[in-house]
Amino acid sequence: MRKLLFLSLLAVTSTATSQTTFPTNTFPTTGNAGVGTLTPTEELEVVGTVKGERRIFTKSLPNGSIFSSGSDRNLQCSVLNAGT
């Protein structure tokens, strides 16, 4: 009897677990795209770690640019860790 109860409980638990859904790629009507989010607020929003081999910048700042605030700097700069 205990075995039957255990197996029944195991079957119900594994069925409920296998039907759990997680947000994946979404493309809402706003035109924004999301990976790992159901409500992207930017053109591309990724929730999680992003891995890539190359990055292409289409906008740039001239040499010697001065930032007026830390938030201004954060919006216009990117620091990349290339690894080894």
Biopython code that builds the backbone (N, CA, C, O; Angstrom):
import numpy as np
from Bio.PDB.StructureBuilder import StructureBuilder

atoms = [
    (1, "MET", "N", (0.814, -1.189, 0.000)),
    (1, "MET", "CA", (0.000, 0.000, 0.000)),
    (1, "MET", "C", (0.865, 1.264, 0.000)),
    (1, "MET", "O", (0.563, 2.229, -0.702)),
    (2, "ARG", "N", (1.940, 1.250, 0.790)),
    (2, "ARG", "CA", (2.829, 2.413, 0.833)),
    (2, "ARG", "C", (3.493, 2.639, -0.523)),
    (2, "ARG", "O", (3.665, 3.778, -0.956)),
    (3, "LYS", "N", (3.864, 1.547, -1.187)),
    (3, "LYS", "CA", (4.492, 1.672, -2.504)),
    (3, "LYS", "C", (3.541, 2.323, -3.500)),
    (3, "LYS", "O", (3.942, 3.191, -4.274)),
    (4, "LEU", "N", (2.290, 1.903, -3.477)),
    (4, "LEU", "CA", (1.296, 2.449, -4.393)),
    (4, "LEU", "C", (1.078, 3.938, -4.131)),
    (4, "LEU", "O", (0.983, 4.727, -5.071)),
    (5, "LEU", "N", (1.001, 4.318, -2.872)),
    (5, "LEU", "CA", (0.840, 5.721, -2.511)),
    (5, "LEU", "C", (2.049, 6.539, -2.960)),
    (5, "LEU", "O", (1.898, 7.635, -3.500)),
    (6, "PHE", "N", (3.235, 6.010, -2.738)),
    (6, "PHE", "CA", (4.463, 6.691, -3.148)),
    (6, "PHE", "C", (4.517, 6.867, -4.664)),
    (6, "PHE", "O", (4.836, 7.950, -5.154)),
    (7, "LEU", "N", (4.206, 5.808, -5.405)),
    (7, "LEU", "CA", (4.242, 5.888, -6.868)),
    (7, "LEU", "C", (3.192, 6.861, -7.399)),
    (7, "LEU", "O", (3.446, 7.584, -8.363)),
    (8, "SER", "N", (2.022, 6.882, -6.777)),
    (8, "SER", "CA", (0.978, 7.824, -7.201)),
    (8, "SER", "C", (1.418, 9.265, -6.963)),
    (8, "SER", "O", (1.241, 10.128, -7.822)),
    (9, "LEU", "N", (1.991, 9.513, -5.793)),
    (9, "LEU", "CA", (2.485, 10.849, -5.472)),
    (9, "LEU", "C", (3.609, 11.264, -6.414)),
    (9, "LEU", "O", (3.660, 12.413, -6.853)),
    (10, "LEU", "N", (4.495, 10.352, -6.723)),
    (10, "LEU", "CA", (5.594, 10.622, -7.646)),
    (10, "LEU", "C", (5.072, 10.959, -9.040)),
    (10, "LEU", "O", (5.574, 11.880, -9.684)),
    (11, "ALA", "N", (4.071, 10.224, -9.507)),
    (11, "ALA", "CA", (3.502, 10.470, -10.835)),
    (11, "ALA", "C", (2.842, 11.843, -10.906)),
    (11, "ALA", "O", (3.012, 12.558, -11.894)),
    (12, "VAL", "N", (2.097, 12.218, -9.879)),
    (12, "VAL", "CA", (1.427, 13.521, -9.859)),
    (12, "VAL", "C", (2.451, 14.645, -9.806)),
    (12, "VAL", "O", (2.306, 15.645, -10.509)),
    (13, "THR", "N", (3.477, 14.495, -8.989)),
    (13, "THR", "CA", (4.512, 15.518, -8.855)),
    (13, "THR", "C", (5.275, 15.706, -10.153)),
    (13, "THR", "O", (5.498, 16.842, -10.571)),
    (14, "SER", "N", (5.679, 14.629, -10.797)),
    (14, "SER", "CA", (6.455, 14.755, -12.034)),
    (14, "SER", "C", (5.605, 15.303, -13.165)),
    (14, "SER", "O", (6.126, 16.013, -14.025)),
    (15, "THR", "N", (4.311, 14.998, -13.194)),
    (15, "THR", "CA", (3.429, 15.553, -14.220)),
    (15, "THR", "C", (3.276, 17.057, -14.026)),
    (15, "THR", "O", (3.328, 17.813, -14.996)),
    (16, "ALA", "N", (3.090, 17.497, -12.792)),
    (16, "ALA", "CA", (2.944, 18.929, -12.514)),
    (16, "ALA", "C", (4.227, 19.679, -12.827)),
    (16, "ALA", "O", (4.181, 20.792, -13.350)),
    (17, "THR", "N", (5.371, 19.086, -12.515)),
    (17, "THR", "CA", (6.658, 19.725, -12.771)),
    (17, "THR", "C", (6.929, 19.837, -14.261)),
    (17, "THR", "O", (7.451, 20.857, -14.712)),
    (18, "SER", "N", (6.593, 18.826, -15.027)),
    (18, "SER", "CA", (6.887, 18.845, -16.461)),
    (18, "SER", "C", (6.019, 19.841, -17.212)),
    (18, "SER", "O", (6.351, 20.212, -18.337)),
    (19, "GLN", "N", (4.912, 20.285, -16.617)),
    (19, "GLN", "CA", (4.029, 21.228, -17.287)),
    (19, "GLN", "C", (4.300, 22.671, -16.886)),
    (19, "GLN", "O", (3.601, 23.577, -17.339)),
    (20, "THR", "N", (5.301, 22.898, -16.047)),
    (20, "THR", "CA", (5.677, 24.253, -15.661)),
    (20, "THR", "C", (6.344, 24.930, -16.848)),
    (20, "THR", "O", (7.222, 24.345, -17.482)),
    (21, "THR", "N", (5.938, 26.153, -17.154)),
    (21, "THR", "CA", (6.531, 26.871, -18.283)),
    (21, "THR", "C", (7.362, 28.038, -17.779)),
    (21, "THR", "O", (7.062, 28.628, -16.741)),
    (22, "PHE", "N", (8.386, 28.357, -18.510)),
    (22, "PHE", "CA", (9.263, 29.468, -18.205)),
    (22, "PHE", "C", (9.280, 30.397, -19.407)),
    (22, "PHE", "O", (9.181, 29.931, -20.542)),
    (23, "PRO", "N", (9.405, 31.712, -19.183)),
    (23, "PRO", "CA", (9.441, 32.631, -20.318)),
    (23, "PRO", "C", (10.659, 32.370, -21.198)),
    (23, "PRO", "O", (11.762, 32.154, -20.696)),
    (24, "THR", "N", (10.455, 32.390, -22.482)),
    (24, "THR", "CA", (11.562, 32.200, -23.426)),
    (24, "THR", "C", (11.619, 33.416, -24.332)),
    (24, "THR", "O", (11.555, 34.545, -23.846)),
    (25, "ASN", "N", (11.733, 33.219, -25.593)),
    (25, "ASN", "CA", (11.790, 34.338, -26.534)),
    (25, "ASN", "C", (10.384, 34.884, -26.752)),
    (25, "ASN", "O", (9.453, 34.118, -27.001)),
    (26, "THR", "N", (10.225, 36.190, -26.660)),
    (26, "THR", "CA", (8.924, 36.815, -26.874)),
    (26, "THR", "C", (9.055, 37.960, -27.864)),
    (26, "THR", "O", (10.080, 38.639, -27.918)),
    (27, "PHE", "N", (8.008, 38.163, -28.642)),
    (27, "PHE", "CA", (7.979, 39.225, -29.636)),
    (27, "PHE", "C", (6.622, 39.929, -29.562)),
    (27, "PHE", "O", (5.758, 39.683, -30.403)),
    (28, "PRO", "N", (6.421, 40.806, -28.561)),
    (28, "PRO", "CA", (5.125, 41.479, -28.414)),
    (28, "PRO", "C", (4.887, 42.491, -29.526)),
    (28, "PRO", "O", (5.785, 42.791, -30.312)),
    (29, "THR", "N", (3.682, 43.005, -29.579)),
    (29, "THR", "CA", (3.300, 43.938, -30.643)),
    (29, "THR", "C", (4.001, 45.285, -30.539)),
    (29, "THR", "O", (3.916, 46.085, -31.470)),
    (30, "THR", "N", (4.694, 45.563, -29.430)),
    (30, "THR", "CA", (5.432, 46.824, -29.289)),
    (30, "THR", "C", (6.621, 46.891, -30.232)),
    (30, "THR", "O", (7.166, 47.968, -30.472)),
    (31, "GLY", "N", (7.032, 45.733, -30.772)),
    (31, "GLY", "CA", (8.208, 45.692, -31.630)),
    (31, "GLY", "C", (9.471, 45.344, -30.874)),
    (31, "GLY", "O", (10.509, 45.099, -31.487)),
    (32, "ASN", "N", (9.404, 45.317, -29.543)),
    (32, "ASN", "CA", (10.558, 44.930, -28.733)),
    (32, "ASN", "C", (10.684, 43.413, -28.723)),
    (32, "ASN", "O", (9.696, 42.698, -28.887)),
    (33, "ALA", "N", (11.894, 42.933, -28.532)),
    (33, "ALA", "CA", (12.136, 41.491, -28.465)),
    (33, "ALA", "C", (12.730, 41.155, -27.111)),
    (33, "ALA", "O", (13.573, 41.886, -26.592)),
    (34, "GLY", "N", (12.281, 40.039, -26.540)),
    (34, "GLY", "CA", (12.776, 39.647, -25.227)),
    (34, "GLY", "C", (13.223, 38.208, -25.194)),
    (34, "GLY", "O", (12.602, 37.338, -25.804)),
    (35, "VAL", "N", (14.308, 37.957, -24.478)),
    (35, "VAL", "CA", (14.795, 36.605, -24.232)),
    (35, "VAL", "C", (14.797, 36.424, -22.722)),
    (35, "VAL", "O", (15.523, 37.118, -22.010)),
    (36, "GLY", "N", (13.988, 35.497, -22.237)),
    (36, "GLY", "CA", (13.889, 35.272, -20.802)),
    (36, "GLY", "C", (12.957, 36.237, -20.100)),
    (36, "GLY", "O", (12.935, 36.287, -18.871)),
    (37, "THR", "N", (12.189, 37.003, -20.851)),
    (37, "THR", "CA", (11.223, 37.938, -20.272)),
    (37, "THR", "C", (9.971, 37.962, -21.131)),
    (37, "THR", "O", (10.042, 37.810, -22.351)),
    (38, "LEU", "N", (8.837, 38.151, -20.498)),
    (38, "LEU", "CA", (7.581, 38.252, -21.237)),
    (38, "LEU", "C", (7.223, 39.695, -21.564)),
    (38, "LEU", "O", (6.326, 39.942, -22.370)),
    (39, "THR", "N", (7.914, 40.652, -20.946)),
    (39, "THR", "CA", (7.588, 42.069, -21.135)),
    (39, "THR", "C", (8.839, 42.899, -21.389)),
    (39, "THR", "O", (9.238, 43.682, -20.527)),
    (40, "PRO", "N", (9.471, 42.745, -22.558)),
    (40, "PRO", "CA", (10.666, 43.543, -22.842)),
    (40, "PRO", "C", (10.313, 45.021, -22.964)),
    (40, "PRO", "O", (9.304, 45.384, -23.567)),
    (41, "THR", "N", (11.167, 45.871, -22.377)),
    (41, "THR", "CA", (10.925, 47.313, -22.418)),
    (41, "THR", "C", (11.881, 48.037, -23.359)),
    (41, "THR", "O", (11.781, 49.253, -23.525)),
    (42, "GLU", "N", (12.793, 47.317, -23.965)),
    (42, "GLU", "CA", (13.746, 47.891, -24.921)),
    (42, "GLU", "C", (13.648, 47.111, -26.227)),
    (42, "GLU", "O", (12.964, 46.090, -26.295)),
    (43, "GLU", "N", (14.338, 47.597, -27.274)),
    (43, "GLU", "CA", (14.311, 46.901, -28.557)),
    (43, "GLU", "C", (14.763, 45.456, -28.411)),
    (43, "GLU", "O", (14.189, 44.560, -29.030)),
    (44, "LEU", "N", (15.788, 45.221, -27.596)),
    (44, "LEU", "CA", (16.224, 43.866, -27.259)),
    (44, "LEU", "C", (16.536, 43.830, -25.775)),
    (44, "LEU", "O", (17.401, 44.566, -25.300)),
    (45, "GLU", "N", (15.839, 42.981, -25.046)),
    (45, "GLU", "CA", (16.082, 42.826, -23.607)),
    (45, "GLU", "C", (16.362, 41.358, -23.323)),
    (45, "GLU", "O", (15.563, 40.484, -23.660)),
    (46, "VAL", "N", (17.508, 41.099, -22.697)),
    (46, "VAL", "CA", (17.912, 39.740, -22.354)),
    (46, "VAL", "C", (18.024, 39.648, -20.840)),
    (46, "VAL", "O", (18.752, 40.420, -20.215)),
    (47, "VAL", "N", (17.301, 38.705, -20.257)),
    (47, "VAL", "CA", (17.402, 38.449, -18.824)),
    (47, "VAL", "C", (18.296, 37.229, -18.670)),
    (47, "VAL", "O", (17.890, 36.113, -18.997)),
    (48, "GLY", "N", (19.496, 37.434, -18.180)),
    (48, "GLY", "CA", (20.470, 36.354, -18.056)),
    (48, "GLY", "C", (21.795, 36.779, -18.649)),
    (48, "GLY", "O", (21.989, 37.944, -18.997)),
    (49, "THR", "N", (22.684, 35.848, -18.759)),
    (49, "THR", "CA", (24.024, 36.113, -19.273)),
    (49, "THR", "C", (24.009, 36.083, -20.796)),
    (49, "THR", "O", (23.379, 35.217, -21.403)),
    (50, "VAL", "N", (24.704, 37.028, -21.402)),
    (50, "VAL", "CA", (24.805, 37.094, -22.857)),
    (50, "VAL", "C", (26.211, 36.681, -23.254)),
    (50, "VAL", "O", (27.186, 37.151, -22.668)),
    (51, "LYS", "N", (26.322, 35.815, -24.237)),
    (51, "LYS", "CA", (27.626, 35.365, -24.715)),
    (51, "LYS", "C", (27.710, 35.659, -26.206)),
    (51, "LYS", "O", (26.766, 35.410, -26.957)),
    (52, "GLY", "N", (28.834, 36.185, -26.617)),
    (52, "GLY", "CA", (29.027, 36.478, -28.025)),
    (52, "GLY", "C", (30.495, 36.493, -28.376)),
    (52, "GLY", "O", (31.352, 36.587, -27.497)),
    (53, "GLU", "N", (30.782, 36.400, -29.647)),
    (53, "GLU", "CA", (32.168, 36.415, -30.110)),
    (53, "GLU", "C", (32.588, 37.786, -30.605)),
    (53, "GLU", "O", (33.773, 38.118, -30.592)),
    (54, "ARG", "N", (31.620, 38.586, -31.043)),
    (54, "ARG", "CA", (31.965, 39.841, -31.683)),
    (54, "ARG", "C", (30.895, 40.876, -31.375)),
    (54, "ARG", "O", (29.729, 40.527, -31.195)),
    (55, "ARG", "N", (31.273, 42.122, -31.314)),
    (55, "ARG", "CA", (30.317, 43.204, -31.113)),
    (55, "ARG", "C", (30.617, 44.294, -32.120)),
    (55, "ARG", "O", (31.769, 44.697, -32.282)),
    (56, "ILE", "N", (29.598, 44.766, -32.787)),
    (56, "ILE", "CA", (29.751, 45.810, -33.792)),
    (56, "ILE", "C", (29.046, 47.065, -33.286)),
    (56, "ILE", "O", (27.859, 47.024, -32.963)),
    (57, "PHE", "N", (29.778, 48.185, -33.215)),
    (57, "PHE", "CA", (29.213, 49.462, -32.799)),
    (57, "PHE", "C", (28.933, 50.294, -34.045)),
    (57, "PHE", "O", (29.803, 50.450, -34.902)),
    (58, "THR", "N", (27.738, 50.818, -34.141)),
    (58, "THR", "CA", (27.405, 51.650, -35.301)),
    (58, "THR", "C", (27.433, 53.138, -34.965)),
    (58, "THR", "O", (27.364, 53.972, -35.868)),
    (59, "LYS", "N", (27.531, 53.480, -33.692)),
    (59, "LYS", "CA", (27.641, 54.882, -33.278)),
    (59, "LYS", "C", (28.903, 55.017, -32.452)),
    (59, "LYS", "O", (29.329, 54.060, -31.806)),
    (60, "SER", "N", (29.500, 56.182, -32.465)),
    (60, "SER", "CA", (30.729, 56.366, -31.694)),
    (60, "SER", "C", (30.808, 57.799, -31.182)),
    (60, "SER", "O", (30.075, 58.679, -31.633)),
    (61, "LEU", "N", (31.705, 58.009, -30.241)),
    (61, "LEU", "CA", (31.988, 59.339, -29.719)),
    (61, "LEU", "C", (33.379, 59.744, -30.180)),
    (61, "LEU", "O", (34.256, 58.890, -30.313)),
    (62, "PRO", "N", (33.596, 61.027, -30.424)),
    (62, "PRO", "CA", (34.937, 61.457, -30.823)),
    (62, "PRO", "C", (35.922, 61.313, -29.666)),
    (62, "PRO", "O", (35.528, 61.327, -28.500)),
    (63, "ASN", "N", (37.199, 61.176, -29.994)),
    (63, "ASN", "CA", (38.239, 61.117, -28.966)),
    (63, "ASN", "C", (38.169, 62.361, -28.099)),
    (63, "ASN", "O", (37.883, 63.450, -28.598)),
    (64, "GLY", "N", (38.428, 62.211, -26.801)),
    (64, "GLY", "CA", (38.423, 63.340, -25.875)),
    (64, "GLY", "C", (37.042, 63.767, -25.426)),
    (64, "GLY", "O", (36.889, 64.862, -24.884)),
    (65, "SER", "N", (36.035, 62.940, -25.634)),
    (65, "SER", "CA", (34.678, 63.292, -25.199)),
    (65, "SER", "C", (34.621, 63.431, -23.687)),
    (65, "SER", "O", (35.272, 62.678, -22.963)),
    (66, "ILE", "N", (33.842, 64.396, -23.213)),
    (66, "ILE", "CA", (33.680, 64.634, -21.781)),
    (66, "ILE", "C", (32.233, 64.320, -21.411)),
    (66, "ILE", "O", (31.297, 64.762, -22.077)),
    (67, "PHE", "N", (32.070, 63.555, -20.344)),
    (67, "PHE", "CA", (30.731, 63.194, -19.888)),
    (67, "PHE", "C", (30.314, 64.138, -18.772)),
    (67, "PHE", "O", (31.115, 64.479, -17.902)),
    (68, "SER", "N", (29.066, 64.553, -18.803)),
    (68, "SER", "CA", (28.586, 65.498, -17.793)),
    (68, "SER", "C", (28.104, 64.815, -16.520)),
    (68, "SER", "O", (27.970, 65.470, -15.486)),
    (69, "SER", "N", (27.842, 63.522, -16.575)),
    (69, "SER", "CA", (27.387, 62.812, -15.377)),
    (69, "SER", "C", (27.721, 61.333, -15.508)),
    (69, "SER", "O", (28.040, 60.844, -16.592)),
    (70, "GLY", "N", (27.642, 60.636, -14.393)),
    (70, "GLY", "CA", (27.893, 59.197, -14.409)),
    (70, "GLY", "C", (26.867, 58.450, -15.238)),
    (70, "GLY", "O", (27.205, 57.488, -15.927)),
    (71, "SER", "N", (25.608, 58.888, -15.177)),
    (71, "SER", "CA", (24.578, 58.196, -15.959)),
    (71, "SER", "C", (24.787, 58.434, -17.450)),
    (71, "SER", "O", (24.536, 57.541, -18.259)),
    (72, "ASP", "N", (25.247, 59.635, -17.824)),
    (72, "ASP", "CA", (25.560, 59.934, -19.217)),
    (72, "ASP", "C", (26.672, 59.006, -19.704)),
    (72, "ASP", "O", (26.607, 58.463, -20.807)),
    (73, "ARG", "N", (27.688, 58.835, -18.868)),
    (73, "ARG", "CA", (28.801, 57.959, -19.211)),
    (73, "ARG", "C", (28.312, 56.520, -19.390)),
    (73, "ARG", "O", (28.707, 55.844, -20.339)),
    (74, "ASN", "N", (27.453, 56.052, -18.480)),
    (74, "ASN", "CA", (26.965, 54.677, -18.553)),
    (74, "ASN", "C", (26.144, 54.427, -19.803)),
    (74, "ASN", "O", (26.160, 53.322, -20.346)),
    (75, "LEU", "N", (25.425, 55.442, -20.263)),
    (75, "LEU", "CA", (24.622, 55.281, -21.468)),
    (75, "LEU", "C", (25.479, 55.202, -22.728)),
    (75, "LEU", "O", (25.066, 54.601, -23.720)),
    (76, "GLN", "N", (26.667, 55.802, -22.699)),
    (76, "GLN", "CA", (27.460, 55.910, -23.913)),
    (76, "GLN", "C", (28.718, 55.053, -23.932)),
    (76, "GLN", "O", (29.438, 55.047, -24.931)),
    (77, "CYS", "N", (28.997, 54.334, -22.857)),
    (77, "CYS", "CA", (30.218, 53.532, -22.783)),
    (77, "CYS", "C", (29.886, 52.062, -22.595)),
    (77, "CYS", "O", (28.817, 51.705, -22.100)),
    (78, "SER", "N", (30.805, 51.239, -22.991)),
    (78, "SER", "CA", (30.664, 49.804, -22.778)),
    (78, "SER", "C", (32.029, 49.230, -22.464)),
    (78, "SER", "O", (33.010, 49.553, -23.133)),
    (79, "VAL", "N", (32.100, 48.390, -21.461)),
    (79, "VAL", "CA", (33.349, 47.729, -21.104)),
    (79, "VAL", "C", (33.203, 46.261, -21.467)),
    (79, "VAL", "O", (32.254, 45.601, -21.045)),
    (80, "LEU", "N", (34.133, 45.760, -22.239)),
    (80, "LEU", "CA", (34.078, 44.367, -22.677)),
    (80, "LEU", "C", (35.198, 43.571, -22.040)),
    (80, "LEU", "O", (36.322, 44.057, -21.919)),
    (81, "ASN", "N", (34.900, 42.365, -21.639)),
    (81, "ASN", "CA", (35.905, 41.444, -21.123)),
    (81, "ASN", "C", (36.112, 40.383, -22.186)),
    (81, "ASN", "O", (35.242, 39.539, -22.402)),
    (82, "ALA", "N", (37.253, 40.418, -22.848)),
    (82, "ALA", "CA", (37.503, 39.510, -23.962)),
    (82, "ALA", "C", (37.937, 38.130, -23.514)),
    (82, "ALA", "O", (37.938, 37.202, -24.323)),
    (83, "GLY", "N", (38.302, 37.961, -22.268)),
    (83, "GLY", "CA", (38.738, 36.650, -21.798)),
    (83, "GLY", "C", (40.176, 36.378, -22.193)),
    (83, "GLY", "O", (40.954, 37.302, -22.431)),
    (84, "THR", "N", (40.518, 35.107, -22.260)),
    (84, "THR", "CA", (41.906, 34.753, -22.576)),
    (84, "THR", "C", (42.020, 34.165, -23.960)),
    (84, "THR", "O", (43.117, 33.810, -24.392)),
]
sb = StructureBuilder()
sb.init_structure("model")
sb.init_model(0)
sb.init_chain("A")
sb.init_seg("    ")
for serial, (resi, resn, name, xyz) in enumerate(atoms, 1):
    if name == "N":
        sb.init_residue(resn, " ", resi, " ")
    sb.init_atom(name, np.array(xyz, "f"), 0.0, 1.0, " ", f" {name:<3s}", serial, name[0])
structure = sb.get_structure()
